[in-house]
C-alpha cells in the first residue's frame, strides 16, 4: 500500500540501550515503502547514530508537542530476525527486565564490513588413512575442518597450518577458494556419507522408546534425561537428532562450552555430514555471519553451539538438546542475563518441539520440575558396557598436616596413585579450581593482604609471568618488596593455585608429561581444542587444571582423578554453594574409568565428612537433592521461591547507598506482605572496577509476580536512579 502524499508516517524502533520502552521515529517522506517488521535501520539517539530494529512499522503520531526525529537510513542487506525469534526477544526483554533492543542485539549476528576479498579452505576429501604418520599437522587440520562444517577461513590459520594446507591441496583433500567479503564462505560443498553410530544399549533403547513417539507426535514436551556419568546420554541425543531430522524438522544442540567438546564436534560432523553448523562467540564475526545465513536459508538443519545458539534462525524447529543442563555457562553474565536452558523451553513451546535436557547432576530447579511432572523424567541406569563407577577415596588433609607439620598440596595417597597410573601408561586428571601460583600475598606481621586498588579483592600471584593479577577487573602489577601498611619485607604466599600444583606434580613425577589447563594457558584461540586433542592422543600423562577439565570429556585412558581442596567452595556466602560443589565433584569423578580399566578418585578435603563431600563421593544425587531441597524450603530460596538479585553500582559510595535505599523503598511498596527483601547492604564483593556495589535480594512465591513487582519499582524510581546504575539478574545462579 503506497503512502498518502504529505501524510507523515511513524514507526516504533527498539534501540539497544537500557531503556524499557521503544522510541517513535518519523519515516522519511521519500521512502516508497514502509519499513518492515524486524528491519535494521540507523536512527539518531542523542548526539550519536545507532543501529536499531523496527518492531512496529506503523504507529500513530505521538500526542503532544513532541519533535519526532526521522529515521536516518535503511541498512540494506542486514540480517533480520524471523518473526518467531522477534517474539522470543520480546519475551527475554519482559522476563529478564532489559530493553527489547538489547535483547535483539543478543540474537543477531555481528555486523561485518563488506567489499574485501578473502580466502577459505574447503574440504574436498576425508581419506586421512592415506596420510603418512609424520603428517601430524595435516591430520590436525582435517580434524579442524570436520568440526567447522568443512570450511575454515584463511585468516583463522597460523603459519604452520597454512603450510599444512599446501600439502593437503597437493593430495587433493582440500581446496583454497577466493570469495567476496559480501558473501562469507558458508557452503561446505559435497559432504561425505554419514557414519552409523554404535548400536544402542538396552537402557538407551528403553529411553528412545519413550522419546521417539513424542518426536513423531509433533507436540511440545520437555524431557530430563537423568543418568550417571558415562551412561551414554550423548548417544541418546544423537539418535533423537537423527529422528528429528528424518522427520524434516531442525535441531539445536546446546553445549556449555564449545572449546571443551572437540570430540563431540567430530562425532556430529561424521554422523551428520553437510547438515551441521557450529555457532558460538569464539568464531570470527564473518564466520558467525556465514553460519547464521546458512541456517537462515535452511542449508543447515542441525546447529550445535553454546547458549547464544538458542537464537539460531532454524526453520521448523523440532528438537532442542541441552547437554549438561545444570552448567552455569548457560547463564549470561551481562545484559540481558538470560539462561539458555530456560529459553530452550520457551522456544520449543512456541515451535511445538521437544526439549531434551540431560545431566548426571541436574539443577535443583530441573529435577523439581521432573518430580512434579512438569518434565518427563527419563532414567538412564548404569554405565555403557556395564563399566563400574570409579572408586572414590576421601583423604582427610588434617591427618596429612599432623603427619608432616606442613599444609601439603598433594597427599601421600594421591602421589602414590599418580605414580602407579603413570607407570602403567594410563592418564590422570588433577582438579584445583583456583588459577595462579598463590591465592594471595600476606604480611604475617600486620595481617595485610595485597589488594586490588580498584576492587574489594586480593590480588593473585602468577609466578610464571611475575605479576599480581585481579581476576575481577584485570588489573596487574609487580610483586611488592614490602608491606604497604607496616613496611615489613616478609611477605608470604598463601593458598595454592593450579600453577603451583603443576610445579609440585613435576617434582613428584619427574618422568611424567604434565600440562596445565586453565584460563591462563588457553587464552589463545584454539588452545582449548589443541590441548584436549593432545591429551586424547596420549601425548600428556597428567592434566592439571580448573573446572575446565571436569565436564563433558570422554577420555578412555583416564584411570585416576585427584581433587584438591574439595571443600573450599562450601564456605562461600551463596545459597548454591553446596549444589555447585556437589556437581563439580561428581562431574570430575565421572571422568575416571570410562575405558576398559577401573577408575579411582582421590578427594582431598579438610572436612571430608561434610554431607556434600560424602554424597558426591558416593555419587548419590537423589539423597543430596532431598537434603538440599529441605534447606532451600526452610530459607525460602529457589527453586522453592523465585529470586531477583539487584546490584546498584556507582563510583560514589554515598550516592550508591542512597540509590539502593530508594530502590528498596520502592520495592517494599509493591505487593505488600508478599515480597521478601534482604538488603540493601554491601554486596559480597563491595567494589569492582572502582564502582561501589549495594545488593538487594527480592524473593516471593511466583516468578511472574516477582518480575512485575520489580518492573513496577523500577518504573517508580525512573528519573531518580539511572537505569544504567542497576544490574538486574532474574533467576540468578550466583549471588556473589
N, C-alpha and C positions, 0 to 999 in steps of 0.2 A: 504494500500500500504506500503510494507516494505521499510525502508530507505536503500539508497545505501551505502554499506560499505565504510568507510573512508571519506564520504562527510559530512562536518559539516552542521548542521541544526540550524535554529534560529527561535525564537518566540517573538512576541510583548506582553509585560506584562504591565498591568495597576497597578501601585504601589500607595498605599494610602498616598501620600504626596502631598503638594501643588505644583505640577509640571504639567504644562499644555501640556504635551506630554507623550507618553508611552515610555518605555525603551525596548531595544532589549537584549535578553539573549540567550546564546547558549544552545541547547537541549543536554543533556548528551548522549554520544555515545552508552551507554549500554541500553538506552530506546528502547524497541522493537517497540512501537507505539508512534506516535507524540502526544503531549498534545492536549486535546480537547478545543474548544472554551468555555470559562466560567470556566475551571478547575482551582482549587486553588492550588497554588504552593508556596514553600518557596524559596526566592531569596536573594542574598547578596545586601545590599544597604549601601554603605559606609563601616563603621565598624560593622554594625549590620545585622541581618537577619530579613526579614519581610515576612508576608504572603500577596500574591498578586494574581492577576487574569489574566489568559491567555485570551487575546482578539483577537489575530490573531495567530493561531498555526504554520503558515509557512510564513516567510518573508525573503526577500533577505539578503545576508550578508552585513553588514554596509560598506559603502565606506570609504576609507582612512585607515590609520594605527591606528586602534582602537582595544584595547584589550577588547573583549566581555566576560563577566563573565558567567559561566554556571549556570543553574537552580540548586538549591541545592537538592530539593526533591519534589515529589508529595505528596499532603496531602490526603491520602486515606479516603474516606467516608465524606469529607467535602461537605456542601451544595453547589450546583451550581445553578446559575440563569438560568432560561429558556431564550431562545433567545429573546422573546418579552420584558422581563424585562431588559436584557442586552442593548437592544435598548433604553429603557426608561432611563436607567442610562446614556447612551451616550447623550441623549437629556438634562438631568439635567446638565451634565458637560459642554456642549456647551452653554446652555442658562444662567445658573447661574454662569458661569465662575469659575468653580472649576476643579480639576483633575478628570479624569474618575475613577481612583482608589478610590478617596474619595467618589464619588457618588455610586460606587459599594458597599463599606463598609456600607453605609447607608441602602442599600436594602437587605443586607444579615442578617440572624440571627446570634447571637453571637456564638463563638466557645465554646464548652463545653468539659471539660476533660472527658475521658471515663474510664470505668472499675469499678466504685464504685456502690455498691448495694444501692438502695433507696426504699422507700415505697410511695405508693399513696393511697388515699381514693377514692373509686369509688361508685357512686350512683347505688343502685340496686332496689330502690323503691321510691315513692314520696308521700306516704299516710300520709301527715302531719296532717290530721284530726284525726288520731289515737293518736297523741301525747298529753299528758296532758298539761294544761295551764302553769304549772310551768316549763316545759322543754324549757325554753327560748333559752338556748344556742344550744340545738339540732335543734330547728326550724331555728335559725340563720345560723347554719352550712349547713342545707339543702338548704337554700336560696343561700348561697355562692356557693354551688355545682351547682345550677341551672345557676348561672351567669358565671361559668367557664367551661361549657360544660359537666358537670357530673364528672369531675376529679379534685382533689386537691392534690398537693404534700404534703407529711407529714411534710417537712421542712417549709412549709408556715404556719403551725398551732402553736398557742401558747399552753401553758399547759391546760388552761380551754377548749379550742377547742378539744384537744386530748382526754380529759376526756369525752366530748360530743360524740366523735366518738365511744367510747366504748359502750355508751348507745344505739347509733343508730345501731351498729353491732348486739347487742342483739335483737333489734327489727326487724332485717333483712332489714333495709333500706339502709345500706351502707356496703361495704366490704373493707378491707385493704389488698393490694397486695404488694408483694416484686418484684421489677423489676430491671433489669440491667441498670447501668448508660449509656450504649451504646444505649439503646432503651428507651428513655423517654416515660412515660405513656401518650399516646396520643389517646387512643381509649376509648370513653366514655361508651362503652358497649351498652346494649339494651336500646333503647330510648322509652319513653312513647308516647302515642298518642298525636298528635298535638291538641292544644286547638283552637277552632274557634275564630276569632276576632269579635268585635262588628259590627253590621250592619252599613254600611257606610251611612252618611247623604246625603241629596240631593246634597249639594255642593261638597262633596267628590266624589260622583258618577259622577258628571259632569267633574271633573278633571280626574278621572280614565278613562272616555270615550275617553279622548284625549291621555292619556298615553298608554293604552293597545295596540292600533294599532301600535304605534311606537315600543313598546317592541316586539310585534309579528312580526313586519316587518324585524327586524334584521339589521337595518342600524343605523349609528351613528347620534345622535341628543342630544342637551343639552336643558334641561328644567329648568326654575326657578319657583318654587312653592312659590308664594308670598301670605302670609295670616297673619292676626293679631295673636298675642299670644293667644293660646287656641283655635285656629280654627281647629285643628285636622290634622296637617301636618304629624304627626307620623304615623297615620293610613294609610295615602296615601303611605308613604314609605313602610310600611309592605305589603300592597296589591300589590304594584309594585314588591316587592321582591318575593312574592308568585307566581305572574305571570311569573316572570323570571325563577325561579326555576322549575316551572311546564313545561317550555319550554326546560328544560335540560341545562340551562346556569347558570353561577355563579354570585354571588352578593358580592360587597364590600360596607359596610355601615360605613361611616366615621362620627365620633362624635368629638367635640372639646376636651373633657377631659373625659376619661373613668371612672375616680373615681367619677365623679359627676352624673352618669347616672345609678345607680343600678336598678332603677325601669324599665328602658328601657331594660336593660340586662335580667331582669326576664321575661319581656314580650316576648322578642325574643326567649329565651330558651323554653318558653311554646309553642310559635307559630311554632317554627322550631326545635323541639327536634332532637338531633343527627345530625343536619345539620350545626349548627352554631359553630364558634370558635372565641375566643377573642384574639386579637393581639395588644399589646401595651408595652411600655417600662417599665411599673411597674411590669411586670411579671419577674420571675427569669430567668436567662439565659436558664436553662433546660426547663422551661415551654414555653419560646419563641421558642426554637428549636423544641420542641414537636409539638407546634401549626403549625409552618412552615412546618414541614414534613407531618403533617396530611393534610394540604391544598395542598401541592405539590402532594401528592398521589391521591388527589381527594376525600378523605374521608369526607371532609367538604367543602360545596359549598357556605356557607354564612360566610363572615368574617366581624366582627364588631371590630372597633378599631380607634385609633387616626391617625394622619397624616401619620405615617410610614406604616400603613396598606395598603396604596395605592400601596406598593411594594409586597403585598401578592401574592404568586405564584399560583393564582387560574387558573383553566382551563376553557376555553371558557367563558370569562367574558361577561356578558350581561347587567349588571346594576351597576352603582356606585352612591350611595346616599351620598350627602354631607349635613348633618344636620347643621343648624346654620352656613351657608356658610360664613357669614361675620366675624366669630370669628377669632381673631388674633392668636389663638393657632394653626391654620393650617399652620402658617408660622414658619419655623425652625429658631432659633436664633443662630445657629452655622453652620459652613461649612458642607455640602452645604446648603445655605439658600433658600431652595425650599418652595413653597406653595402647600400644599397637595390638596387644592381645584383646583388650576390650573393644577396640574399633573393629576387630575381626568379626566379632559377634554382631555389631551394628551393621556392618556392610553385608555380611552373609544373610542377615534377616531381610534386608532390602532386596537382595538378589534372589531370595528363596533358594539359598545354597546351604551347604553343610560346613560347620566348623569342627575341625578335629584337633583338639589340644592334647598334648602329651607330656608326661613328666613322671619321674620316679619319686619326686618330692613336690607335689602340686602346691601352689599357693593356697593359703587357707581359704581365701575367697572362692577359688575354683572348686576345691574339694567340698566346701559347704554347699555350693550350688548343686554339685553332683549328689550329695547326701539328701538334699531337699527335693531332688527330682527335676530341677530346672535344666540340668545337663544329664545326658545318659552316660552312666559310668561303664566303661569297658575295662576289665581287668586282664592284664597280660602276665600270667604267672610264670615264674622261673626264668632262667637264662636260656639263650639259644644253645642247642646241643647239650642241654642238661648240665651246663657248667655251674659249679657252686659259686656262691658269693665269696668274696675274699674274706679270709680270717682277719679280724681286727683285734689288735692288741693295744690296750691303753697303758701308757707309761706315765707314772707319777713323777714329775720333774722335781718335786720336793725331795724325794728319795735320792735322786741323782745329785741334787745340791748337797744333801747331807754327806754323801759318799765322797764327793770331790772338794767341797768347800767353795765351789765356783758355780755360777749360773751358766750351764753349758748350752751351746746351740743344739748339739746333736747328742742324744742319749746313747749309751753303750749298746742298747738293744737295736737302735736304728743303724748304727755304724756296722754292727755285725750283719744285719740283714742286707745292707747295701753292698758290703764286701762279697758276701755269698752270691748275691744277684749278679754282680759284675763278673765274678769268676766263672759262673756257669753260662755267661753270654746272654743274659737277659737284660731288660731295661728297667729303669726306675724313674719315678716322679717324686719330687720333694716340694711340698707346698709351704711357702712362707708368704702370707698375704700382706706384707709391707715391703715396699721397694726402698732402694738406697742402701747405704752401708750401716748407718746408725740412725735410730729414730730421732735422737736429739743430742745436743751438746749441753752438759750440765756442769755448773760450777758447784763443787761439793762444799766450798767454803760458805757461800751465802744462799745456795739453792736456786740461783737464777738460771733459767734456760735461755738459749739464744732464740729470740723471737723474730718473726717476720715483722718488718716495720709497717706493713700495710694490712696485716690480718692478725686475728687473735689466735695464732697458731705458732707452734715451734717449727724451726727450720730443720729439714732432714739433711744429714751429711751424706753426700755422694762422693766416696773416695776416688772412684775411677776417673772423675773429672775435676776432683779437688774443689768442689763447690757445695755450699749450703743452699738448698732449694726449698721454696714454699710450694707445696703440692696443691694449693688453692688458687694462687694468683700468678705463679710462675716466677716470682722474684728470686734472684740468686745473688750470692756474694761469696767472698773468700772466707776461709775459716779464721776467726779472730785469734789473736795471740793471747788475749787476756779478757777477763770478765768485765763487761761494761758497767756493772754495778760496784764491785769491790776491788777490781783490778787484779785479782788472782790469776796466775798463769796456768793453774792446774785445772784445765777443762777436761771433762770426761765424756767419752762417747757412750751413750746408754741405748739399749734396745737394738736388736739385730734385724737388719733388713735383708732382702733377698741377695743383695750384692755381697754381704758378709757371709751369708750361708754358702754361696758359691765358692768363696775363698776357703772356708772351712772344709767343704767337701773335697776340694782339691788337695788339702793336706792329708785327709784320712784315706783318700782314694787316689793316690798319685798316678796310677796307671789308667784310670778311667777317663773317658771323653765326656766332659761336663760342659753344659751350656746353660745359660740363664734366659728366661723368657718373662719379661715384664715391660712396662711402658717405656722404660729407658732403652731397652735393647731392640725394640721392634718399631721405632719411630719411623724408619724409612719405609716407603711404600713397598708392599710385597714382602716385607720382612717376616710377618706372621707366617705366611704361607711357606716361605722358603725354609724357615726353621722347623716347622712341623713336618715338611716333606723329608728333611734330613733325618729327623727323629724316626719317622715311619720307615725310612730306608735302612735303619740300623746304624747310621753314622754317629749317633750320640748314645752314650750309655746311661747317663743321668741327666734329666732335665729338671732344673730347679726354677721356680717362678711363683708368681702371684696367682690369683684365681683364674687367670687366662688358661692355665694348664688343667683346670679342674673339670671343665664341662664339655660334653659333646664329642670327645675324642674316642676313637675305637682302635687303639694300638694293641695288637695281639702279643707283642713281646714284653709288655709291662707286667712284671710279677710282684714288684714291690712299690708301695706308695708310702711316703713319710709325710706326716702333717705336723708342723711346728707351731707352738703357741695356739693350740686348737681352741682354747677358751678365752683368747684375748678380746674378742668382739662381744662377749656376753655382758661386759660391764658398760657398754655404750648406752647413753640415755635415749634409747629409741625402743618403742614397744615391739618392733620387729626384730630386735637383736637375736633372740633365741631362734626365730624362724630362719633368719639368714644363716646363722651358724650351723643349724641342723642341715639345711640344704647344701651348703658348701662342703661340709664333712661327708655327707652321704654321696654327693656327686663325685668328689675326688676319690673316695674309697672305691667307687664303681669303676674307676679306670684300671684297677688291678684284676688280673686273672681272666681277661676276656679271650685269651687264646687257649691252647691245649694244656698249659701249665697252671696250677692253682696260684692264687694271689694271696699276698699278705700285706696288711696295712698297719703301720705303727703310728699311733696317735699320741703325741706328746702334749701334756697339759699339767698345770699346777693344781687343777681341780678335776681330775679325771672321773670322779664320781658324780659330777654335776649331771642332773637328769638329761639335759640336752646332749651332752657328750656321750652319755651311756646309750641313749636311744639311737643316736646317729651311728654309734659303733655297731649296734645290733641291727641297723637299717630297718627300724621298726617305725615306719611313718605313722601308722594309724594310732598307736599309743601316744606318739608325740602330738598328733593332731588333737586327740581328746584332752591332753594336758594343757595344750596351748589355748584351745578354744574356751576352756574354763577360765583361764587367766584373762582372756580378752573380754569375756562376758562380764566378769566382775568389774573390770575397769571401763567397760563400755567403749572399747576400741574396735576398729574394723577386724573381721568382717561383720561383727555384731552391730556396729553402728557405722554411719558414714562420717567421713572426716575431710576437712579442708584445712590446709596449712597456709597461713598468710604471713608473709615476711614484709615488713615495712623497712625501707632502706634509704639512708641519706648520709651525706658527708658530715652533716652537723648532728651531733649526738642529741642535743636538746630538742631540735626540730623533729628528729626521728621519733623520739618518745612522745612528743605532742601529737604527731600524726597518728601514731599507733593507738593512743588513747582515744582520739576522735573516731577511728575505725572501730575500736572495741565498743565504744558507747553506741555507735550506730547499729552494730550487730545485736547488742542487748535489747534494742528497741524492736527487733524483728522476732516474730514467733515467740513471744514472752513465755517463759517456762519450758520451752521445748529445746532450745539450743543450750549446749554445754560449752562454756568458754574457758579456756586456760590461757591466761595472759591478759594484757600484753606484758611481756618481760623480755629480757635479753635472750636472743637466740643462742643455741648451744655453741655456735661459733659467732661471737658477738660482732666481729668486724671482718669484712672481706673486701679487698681492693679499696681500702680507705673509706668504705661505707659502713656505718653502724647499722645493726640489724635488730629489730624488735619482732618477736614472734607471737602470733595468736593462733591457737588451735581451736577449731569450731567443730562440734560433733552434734549429731542428732540421729534419729532412727531412720529417716528416709532420705535417700540421696537427692531426689528431685526437690524436696522441701528445703534441704540444706543449700543446694545451689541457688534456688530462688531467693532465699534469705540473704545469702552473701551478695548476690547480684543487687538486691534492693539496697543493702547497706552501702555498697559501692556507689550506687546512683545518688544516695542521700548525701554523701560527702564529696561528690564531684564539685570541683571548684575550691574545695578546702584542702584536700590531699591529692596531689597529682597522681593519675593512674600509673604513670611510669615508675612511681616510688613503691608500688605494691606488687610483690611477687605472689601469684596465686597458684596454688597446687591442689587441685581437686583429686581425691583418692591418692594421696602421697604414698610412696613406697619407703620414704625416709623422712624423718622429722629433724634431722641433724642440720 
